[in-house]
Amino acid sequence: MKLKSFYSFLLILITAVSIAQKPTAFAGPDFTICPNGGSVVIGASVAATGGTPPYTYLWNPPTALSSQTVSNPTASPTVQTTYTLQVRDANDSLDTDVVTISISDILKYKAGKDSTYCLGKASNIQLGSAANATAVATTFTWSPTYGLNNPNAANPIANPSVSTTYSLNVSKDGCTAYTGSVNLNITMFNVNLVFRDTTINEGETITLIANSSALTYTWYPWNPTWKYGTTNKPDVSPGITTTFYCLAMDQNGCLGFDTVRVNVNPSDDLVFYSAFTPNGDGNNDYFYIGNIQKYPDNILKIYNRYGQVIFTSAGYQNDWDGEYQGNKLPTGTYFYILYTNAERGNYKGSVTILR
């Protein structure tokens, strides 16, 4: 029994000595480095203990290491990488340890997308991306501070009255990075009517021209007989002096307006227009005779080039749309006779249909 106990004790002692002689590797703590060129020295201040010195070191993988065989190499990976340190002592005993180098996600925080707003509507605009709201232990710095409710918020609210470019700097994981800018373009939409105050004779038509790049136009006062729709070049024939208003909207939903005064000199003269375009666009779709309403007993007859009557109206009201028996007449010149009264007599002429 004593001999057996002695051998058992000896075995334990030999095992303890063997364990004590095995080296211990220290790869150091995990790190997070900055993107775009960040680096860190890895390995503990004492990279190995125990066993029998001297030690040899081997790091794997060798990617982005200044040396694979020193105790404290510099690591500069561009993606998250786990390095394994292998320590071998003089007795060929081994030990390993690992360290993980992560790349800061600081660059995922953005300033947001450029936008255009109408003056007067550029209020409570939220800056930054959705990712900003999920940031932890992150510092945001916006500049300039003009119009911001909080220049250090992840997603501040902006209320600029002039176009402003906001830049964003982010600090996280010991890194500071410029992550972009956002331009808030504040625009005032202008509508410029080509004519200023102008004068025509009663019965004449004038084309009002809005010089702008709007998507839609609305004109006031509205008169169904003018049929100018939403064009930027309506033909109008006011019977009295009238101020016209043009309200236009651009692609950003901005509204602008301008006015023009059309002075009208009274006249009883009939004004015959030489062409019209019956294409259904709401503008110049009918054969127009200015002041025809002053001659309610008129009779209008229109002929084709063969002398065939294709339109007759007693009390014409500017409503012929270039059709005959429900069919559209082709582009061409047609001839009219307008009977009024003994004093005014009859009028003859031609009108062209343009399609």
Secondary structure, 3 states (H helix, E strand, C coil): CHHHHHHHHHHHHHHHHHHHHCEEECCCCCEEECCCCCCEECCCCCCEEECCCCCEEEEECCCCECCCCCCCCEECCCCCEEEEEEEECCCCCEEEEEEEEEECCHHHCCCCCCEEEECCCCCCEECCCHHHHHCCCCEEEEECCCCECCCCCCCCEECCCCCEEEEEEEEECCEEEEEEEEEEEEECCCCEECCCCEEEECCCCEECCEECCCCEEEEECCCCCCCCCCCCCCEECCCCCEEEEEEEECCCCCEEEEEEEEEEECCCCCEECCEECCCCCCCCCCCCEECHHHCCCCEEEEECCCCCEEEEEECCCCCCCCEECCEECCCEEEEEEEEEECCCEEEEEEEEECC
